[in-house]
């Protein structure tokens, strides 16, 4: 009989155990990642990786010519805009191509780096570079 009274009585939060807010209760049942980085690793394995490219002499000379032209524009006070095709290594010798567009801030040939406003590109990973706009052209358009 006494147990019947206990089971029929509604639960009331006491001062030692206040009711947990609904948002906090929901967090308890949220899914979580037991292995950090596991999902990213699986996703990266699904993408198709290509072998690192070997540039021909003509391609290397064209990249060098474009970099020299961009360096001359930088020395003249301009900020040339370039479009680069870059090989990003995911595993040694294997990776993917990405296209990056931005304005050149600096060319560090001795360190092998091309520094854009938003990105730093290692020169050995550069497979193609094109000057999109030169400062003199953009100023002439504004006039």
N, C-alpha and C positions, 0 to 999 in steps of 0.2 A: 504494500500500500504506500509506504513512504517513497519508494522508487518511482511510483506513478506520479506523485506530486513533483518530484524533481524533473522528470522528463516532460511534463506539461508546462512547466514554468518557462517563459521566454527568456532568452539570454539578454543580459544587460551588461554593457561594458562597465568595468570598474575603474577606479583611479589608477590601479597598477597596470592595467591592460586596456588603454583607450582604443577605440575603433580605428583601424588603419584606413587612410583615405583611399578612395577607389582607384586613383591613378597609381598609387604605390602598390596596391594589390595586383593591378594589371602587370606591373613590371616583373613580378615573381614568375608569371607564366609566359613571359616573352621568350621566343627562341634565342639561343645564343650560339656563337661559334666556339666549339670545343677546341678546335685547332686554329690558331690565328694564322692567316695567310694561306690556308688550305684552299679556299674558294678561288683566290687569285692564281694560285699555282695550277689548279685544274683548268681554269679559263685560259691561262697562258699555254698550256699543253694542247688546247683545242685549236689555237691559231697556227697557221701554216708558217713555218720558219724556212728561210731561204739561206743558202750558203753565202758567206761574205764575198762580195764582188771583187774581181781583179780588174782595175782600170787599165784601159789601153793607154798608150803614150799620147794619143790625140786627146782623149778625155782628160788626162792629167794636165796636159798643156792648156786646154780650154779652161779648166778650173783655175790654174795658175794665172792665166791671162785675165780672167774676170776678177780674181782677188787683187791683182796688181792695179786694175782699173778702179776697184772699190777703195783701195788704199790711197790712190792718188786723189780721189774725190774727198776722202776723209782729211787728208793733209790740206786740201783747199777749203776746209771748213764745212763741207757738206755731210749729210747723213744719207748715203744711198740705201734704197730699199732693195732687198734681194729675196729671191725664192730659192730655197735649198732643198735638195733631195738628200736625205741623210740615212745611212744604214745604222740602225740601232741594234746592238748585240743583245740577245736574250740569253744565249748560251755561247760559250767560246766557239767562234767561227760561224755561228748561225744567228739570224735575226730577221728584222723586218725593215722595210723602207717607210720613212715618214717624210712628209713635206712640211717645211717650216718657212714662213714668210715673216720678214721683219726688217727693221732699220739697223744698219751696221753701226755699232758703237766703237769697236776696236778690232784690229787684226793683229794677233800675236803670233807671227810666223815662227819665232824662235821657240815658243812654247807649244806650237801646233794647235792654236785655238782661234776660232772665229767667234767673236762676242757680238750678239745681237741685243736689242733692248730687252727681250724677254728670255733669251736662251743663250747657252754657251755650247758651241759645237766643236768637237775635236776634228781637226782638219783631215786626219786619215779616214774618218767615217763619212766625209763629204763625197758624194758620188756625182753631184751636178749642182751648179749654181748659175743663176741668171739674174742680171741687173733688171729690176722692174722699172724703177724710176731713178733718175739722177736729179740732184738738187737744182741744177740750171734749168731743166725741163719743167719742174714743178713751179719754179718762180716765174717762168715765162707764161705759164698757163694762168697764174693769178693776175697778171697785169692786164 
